[in-house]
Structures are given as structure tokens and as C-alpha cells.
Amino acid sequence: QVQLVESGGGLVQAGGSLRLSCAASGSIFSINVMGWYRQAPGKQRELVAVITSGGSANYADSVKGRFTISRDNAKNTVYLQMNSLKPEDTAVYYCNAHIHPLLGDSRYYWGQGTQVTVSS
């Protein structure tokens, strides 16, 4: 089965940096858009950044200039470089990807989520 495996979350001080990684594995035919969402306690899950297979990126206004999304298509991996972190960035970050498996219809897949905590 197709799955997304995340790494890189943790506890950092305000102003610090983290790099999240998410690798897709399994019987994959192709991957279209990949992205990152986040959800803080009591809040709706929100889009952080997305990137197409061609490398076009889009960011939430709250992270523009601080976060950078990238991908390595050969590794089926998407990254999120987070700089100048703020306490309000604290959330569970979820990897997301629209994947066409070798068998079956394409759909969005979610990672398990990784906690990012930014202390003041």
C-alpha cells in the first residue's frame, strides 16, 4: 500500500529552524501535487504550502518568506524548510500528496502527522 512517512518535527525556540521531510512509498505510478498542512489544537487544519510536480509552489500568507517547500521527484519526497519559527507555528504538521498507485484510482494520501512546537 501507498504511505507517506514524515520526519523532522520537534521542539525549537522562537527564531529557530526545522526541516520536515515526507517520503512516499509503495506501488506508485505517479505523484502530482504534494504539500503540507498543519493543525493547532481547537483550530481547523490549514494549508501551509503546496508544490506541483513541475516545481510551482504556493504558500499560506502566514509563512511566506519564512518557509520553503521543495521536492525530490526521484525520491518521491517533499520537504518543508521552516525558518524564523514563531510560537504560532506550533501545530501538528501533515504531509499530503495526490498519488496515482499502480493499481486503482488516484486520491489524496496523508502522513501520520509530526508535532512542531516552538517555544517563546
C-alpha positions in Angstrom: 0.0 0.0 0.0 1.0 3.6 -0.5 2.0 5.5 2.5 3.7 8.8 3.5 6.3 8.8 6.2 7.3 12.1 7.9 10.3 13.1 9.9 11.9 16.2 11.2 9.5 17.6 13.8 10.5 18.6 17.2 10.8 21.3 19.8 12.7 24.5 18.9 13.0 28.0 20.2 11.4 31.0 18.5 13.6 32.2 15.7 15.0 28.7 15.1 14.6 26.4 12.1 13.4 22.9 11.3 13.3 20.9 8.2 10.4 18.4 7.7 10.7 15.6 5.2 8.0 13.3 3.8 8.7 10.3 1.6 6.0 8.4 -0.3 6.5 4.7 -0.7 4.6 1.7 -2.1 3.4 0.8 -5.5 3.3 4.3 -7.0 2.6 5.1 -10.6 2.9 8.9 -10.3 2.6 11.8 -7.8 1.0 15.1 -8.7 0.8 17.8 -6.1 2.5 17.4 -2.7 2.1 19.7 0.2 2.0 20.4 3.9 -0.9 21.2 6.2 -1.0 22.0 9.9 -3.5 21.8 12.7 -3.3 23.5 16.0 -5.5 22.4 19.0 -9.0 23.7 18.6 -8.3 25.0 15.1 -9.1 23.9 11.6 -6.5 22.2 9.5 -4.9 24.7 7.2 -2.8 24.6 4.1 0.8 25.6 4.7 2.4 25.1 1.3 1.9 23.0 -1.9 4.2 22.2 -4.8 3.4 20.7 -8.2 5.3 18.0 -9.9 6.9 20.8 -12.1 8.1 22.7 -9.0 5.5 25.5 -8.8 4.9 26.4 -5.2 2.2 28.2 -3.3 2.2 29.3 0.4 -0.1 30.5 3.1 0.3 34.2 3.7 1.4 33.5 7.3 4.5 31.6 6.2 5.6 33.4 3.1 9.2 34.5 3.3 9.9 32.1 6.1 9.1 28.6 4.8 10.2 26.9 1.6 8.7 23.8 0.1 10.7 21.6 -2.3 10.6 18.1 -3.6 12.9 15.4 -5.0 10.8 13.5 -7.6 13.4 10.8 -7.8 13.0 10.1 -4.1 9.2 10.7 -4.0 10.0 13.1 -1.2 8.7 16.6 -0.3 10.4 18.9 2.2 9.5 21.9 4.2 12.3 24.2 5.4 10.9 26.3 8.2 13.0 29.3 9.3 12.3 32.2 11.7 9.8 30.0 13.5 7.2 31.6 15.7 5.2 30.2 18.6 2.1 30.5 16.4 3.7 27.9 14.1 3.2 25.3 16.8 0.9 22.6 15.3 0.8 19.1 14.1 2.1 19.2 10.5 0.7 16.7 8.0 2.2 15.7 4.7 -0.3 15.4 1.8 0.1 14.1 -1.7 -2.2 13.3 -4.6 -0.9 9.9 -5.8 -1.9 7.5 -8.6 -1.0 4.0 -7.5 -0.1 1.3 -9.9 -3.5 -0.3 -9.3 -6.6 1.7 -8.5 -7.7 5.3 -8.7 -5.7 8.3 -7.7 -6.5 10.1 -4.5 -5.0 12.2 -1.7 -2.9 10.5 0.9 -2.0 11.8 4.3 1.0 11.3 6.5 0.7 10.4 10.2 1.5 13.9 11.3 4.5 15.3 13.1 4.5 17.7 16.1 6.2 21.0 15.7 6.5 23.0 18.9 8.0 26.5 19.0 8.8 27.9 22.4 8.9 31.6 23.2 
